[in-house]
Amino acid sequence: MVSLGPADVELLTLKACRAFQESDAICVPTKSSDSSFDKSISYKIVKEALEFLGIKRELVPVYSPMLFNEDDWRNEANIVLETLKKYDCVSFVTLGDAGVYSSIYYLLDIIKERDIDIYDNSEVIAGVTSFSAGSARVKKALCLGDEELIIKPLNPRGKVETTKILMRPKIGMDTEVLGEGDFYTYENMYLAGENITPYKIDRVKKYMTLFINFAKRDSLS
Ligand SMILES: C[S@@+](CC[C@H](N)C(=O)[O-])C[C@H]1O[C@@H](n2cnc3c(N)ncnc32)[C@H](O)[C@@H]1O
């Protein structure tokens, strides 16, 4: 699951480039029901990335009407799984960062239920979000000092749950005040002594500590 960034090929990560090099095929979402790539922004980025890398890969169109429909996600997951019957390594691409309003986590839920080995062997590659890029484009910080950052869906379909990202703790801080929830603690991520725990640690030991309290959500049935 490869995040593409906000549409500038130069905002693709080295990890995304490595994934394309290692992939036999790349599944590319398109809103066109005839499976053409005419209207696909993802296709434009992938095409430019492959040209930049000087490689050719099979591109598999994945019809994604973006109607928030479970049957569509099942069809999309099916295309990924069918492609994996032909090839060892397959990428599926998504705009911006996969963690922000991307259907890839619905697809991963379906893949997990259909083939646990493929799910366990899958990897999600982070990317630049549209709003990180938007902030940089106009040279305005998203948050400074004691400000918070809020990301809101403009057309919610029901009750809105919230994911909270908690940053810049004080060393020695007791985390009881952070409350309860689906917490993960990230210490020294990608650095020496990296520790990612699926709960909230009791006391902060390092400044490079980040907490995510994930929104309550149901998995697909
Ligand atoms: C389904 S969400 C995907 C968000 C994406 N995963 C991200 O990390 O930004 C699509 C929304 O992201 C925003 N978006 C994504 N790329 C954008 C771009 N290049 N320019 C403006 N808005 C963008 C728009 O609000 C769009 O409706």
PDBQT file of the ligand as one rigid body, heavy atoms in Angstrom, charges set to zero:
ROOT
HETATM    1  C1  LIG A 301      -9.911  10.904  -0.049  1.00  0.00    +0.000 C 
HETATM    2  S1  LIG A 301      -9.086  12.297   0.596  1.00  0.00    +0.000 S 
HETATM    3  C2  LIG A 301      -7.431  11.742   0.543  1.00  0.00    +0.000 C 
HETATM    4  C3  LIG A 301      -6.510  12.553   1.438  1.00  0.00    +0.000 C 
HETATM    5  C4  LIG A 301      -5.094  12.135   1.278  1.00  0.00    +0.000 C 
HETATM    6  N1  LIG A 301      -4.894  10.740   1.702  1.00  0.00    +0.000 N 
HETATM    7  C5  LIG A 301      -4.114  13.038   2.018  1.00  0.00    +0.000 C 
HETATM    8  O1  LIG A 301      -3.231  12.517   2.723  1.00  0.00    +0.000 OA
HETATM    9  O2  LIG A 301      -4.188  14.245   1.856  1.00  0.00    +0.000 OA
HETATM   10  C6  LIG A 301      -9.179  13.414  -0.764  1.00  0.00    +0.000 C 
HETATM   11  C7  LIG A 301      -9.165  14.838  -0.310  1.00  0.00    +0.000 C 
HETATM   12  O3  LIG A 301      -7.826  15.234  -0.030  1.00  0.00    +0.000 OA
HETATM   13  C8  LIG A 301      -7.605  16.573  -0.417  1.00  0.00    +0.000 C 
HETATM   14  N2  LIG A 301      -6.519  16.573  -1.426  1.00  0.00    +0.000 N 
HETATM   15  C9  LIG A 301      -5.722  15.524  -1.728  1.00  0.00    +0.000 A 
HETATM   16  N3  LIG A 301      -4.782  15.869  -2.645  1.00  0.00    +0.000 NA
HETATM   17  C10 LIG A 301      -5.003  17.181  -2.914  1.00  0.00    +0.000 A 
HETATM   18  C11 LIG A 301      -4.398  18.107  -3.784  1.00  0.00    +0.000 A 
HETATM   19  N4  LIG A 301      -3.381  17.744  -4.573  1.00  0.00    +0.000 N 
HETATM   20  N5  LIG A 301      -4.891  19.380  -3.806  1.00  0.00    +0.000 NA
HETATM   21  C12 LIG A 301      -5.915  19.743  -3.020  1.00  0.00    +0.000 A 
HETATM   22  N6  LIG A 301      -6.545  18.897  -2.187  1.00  0.00    +0.000 NA
HETATM   23  C13 LIG A 301      -6.105  17.631  -2.132  1.00  0.00    +0.000 A 
HETATM   24  C14 LIG A 301      -8.933  17.084  -0.943  1.00  0.00    +0.000 C 
HETATM   25  O4  LIG A 301      -9.635  17.673   0.143  1.00  0.00    +0.000 OA
HETATM   26  C15 LIG A 301      -9.624  15.806  -1.370  1.00  0.00    +0.000 C 
HETATM   27  O5  LIG A 301     -11.041  15.959  -1.349  1.00  0.00    +0.000 OA
ENDROOT
TORSDOF 0
